[in-house]
Amino acid sequence: MEEGYLYYPGCTLKTKASDYEESAMAVMEALGKPLVEMDDWYCCGAVQSLTEDDIMHQIAPIRTMCCAQEQGEKEVVTLCDMCYNVLKQANERMKEKPDDLETMNEFLTEDPDYLGEVDVHHIFEILRDMKDEIKKKVKKPITDLKIAPYYGCMLLRPDHVAIDDTEDPHIMEGLLEAIGAEVIHNPKRTECCGSYHTVNRSDIVEKRVEDIVSRAVKDGADAIALSCPLCQFNLDFHQRNTEYDIPVFYLTELIALAMGIEVGMEKHKIDPKSLLKDKKILE
Amino acid sequence: MSEDEENREMIEIFVMGKRYKVPKGLTIMTALEYAGYKYVRGCGCRGGFCGACATIYRTEDEYKFKMDLACQTAVQDGMFLVQLPFVPAVREDFDIEEVDPKENDNVMLDYYSEIARCVSCNTCTKACPQDIEAMDYVQAALRGDVERCADLSFDCIQCGLCSIRCPADIKHYHLAQLARRITGRYIHEHSDELEKRVQEIKNGEYDDKMKEMVEMEMEELKKLYEERDIREEG
């Protein structure tokens, strides 16, 4: 897409994670490469099915690939880590296993055959490649803010869909440096937040969150930056039973702030605005 | 051979596995009546509007099931069919004052959480005799777009075939009705005209005209209907 990127939102970006969508769209607009929402798209299914013969659960992501193909595009960009992981894995499977692609196309009779030529990207990959442009657009570097990046699972595992080194990723560190933040290295940054256990085993999630946040705070972090809406919810909401209350930002919110773009940050549980006011980033 | 069978081209159909010879050109509904079945349930308007006569069938050379309304579909030679007079899908109770989508961006999920199981197989859409994009309205509900769910499902006649076919046990037609109720209550603009007209009716301003029409001859009534002017006043 010449004028920007074809954008797959996913359901959560339209509801619970609207702060993420708003900030990411504003940042990309300011960088001259706007995110353009697909004409049609379908829920990715949120969890990648690992069962070998379970083609049924690959239909939704591939139907979305068909929509991109129908629009004449070869690239789709996602913001949500879950969506990224599911779309990427399903899509790679179709590219690598022609038999599965054939089975899929036999079933998707209402659409033209999927040719397996679309690529899925996470927004962080796009931003990484535009780091110089971001630097140029920074109006208010957030130099006083100490940020611990958090990657979680879905951007880095399994290895063949990872956007960075699975053990020692730097993509977020690079972006945080570009906007002037002080990066706090957190060795827990690739550990799981507890994910969907939040539904019925919040004890598991609380333990994970305490572990991750306590380490970040001990090393001096004022806040955490990430991109997964589920990690954001867990790290944000489940600090309530811990001694900590540091804001959990979508990285794009911080980039937007550094570029001088106003963002809502309406759905955070731990209010990020008082920290930003303390650090004179917000008035 | 009856006089009917001599004069008309007959075809063979199978109703719940039993063979019947019926005249070509009948709808499934009239063919069943021709074969001696009497509708007690599963038959309503006979005009494709009420959704009561859902039917599932297969044709001889096809392995896939097809779905339609019995009153709208002509019988074909070698058709295997059965009527589905009622679909016992769960409909969730809701208080219309407590489903404001501005207060709760996942209100549809709260009442029909099974929509999160949608795998986008599109079987519901293929089953729909009204050609409604059923999968697309479920997807709209899933992302909190109540208005799109209501718009896409507007022509739903609630026959329930979508839900019978769904591998995720989604109750499409009840979900869609909730979306339309929410849209009417919270999203569409309030209509002053409607309120005014309801009040006029309550005041008895149309009682005389109604009485006049009730007493009219059928031909006269038809003429009145055909010549009516529905353009906006002023």
Chai-1 contact restraints between the chains, C-beta under 6 A:
chainA,res_idxA,chainB,res_idxB,connection_type,confidence,min_distance_angstrom,max_distance_angstrom,comment,restraint_id
A,C11,B,L142,contact,1.0,0.0,6.0,A-B,restraint_1
A,C11,B,R143,contact,1.0,0.0,6.0,A-B,restraint_2
A,K14,B,R143,contact,1.0,0.0,6.0,A-B,restraint_3
A,K14,B,G144,contact,1.0,0.0,6.0,A-B,restraint_4
A,T15,B,D105,contact,1.0,0.0,6.0,A-B,restraint_5
A,T15,B,N106,contact,1.0,0.0,6.0,A-B,restraint_6
A,T15,B,G144,contact,1.0,0.0,6.0,A-B,restraint_7
A,Y42,B,S120,contact,1.0,0.0,6.0,A-B,restraint_8
A,Y42,B,Q139,contact,1.0,0.0,6.0,A-B,restraint_9
A,C43,B,Q139,contact,1.0,0.0,6.0,A-B,restraint_10
A,C43,B,L142,contact,1.0,0.0,6.0,A-B,restraint_11
A,M56,B,V119,contact,1.0,0.0,6.0,A-B,restraint_12
A,H57,B,V119,contact,1.0,0.0,6.0,A-B,restraint_13
A,I59,B,V119,contact,1.0,0.0,6.0,A-B,restraint_14
A,I59,B,S120,contact,1.0,0.0,6.0,A-B,restraint_15
A,I59,B,C121,contact,1.0,0.0,6.0,A-B,restraint_16
A,A60,B,V119,contact,1.0,0.0,6.0,A-B,restraint_17
A,A60,B,S120,contact,1.0,0.0,6.0,A-B,restraint_18
A,R63,B,S120,contact,1.0,0.0,6.0,A-B,restraint_19
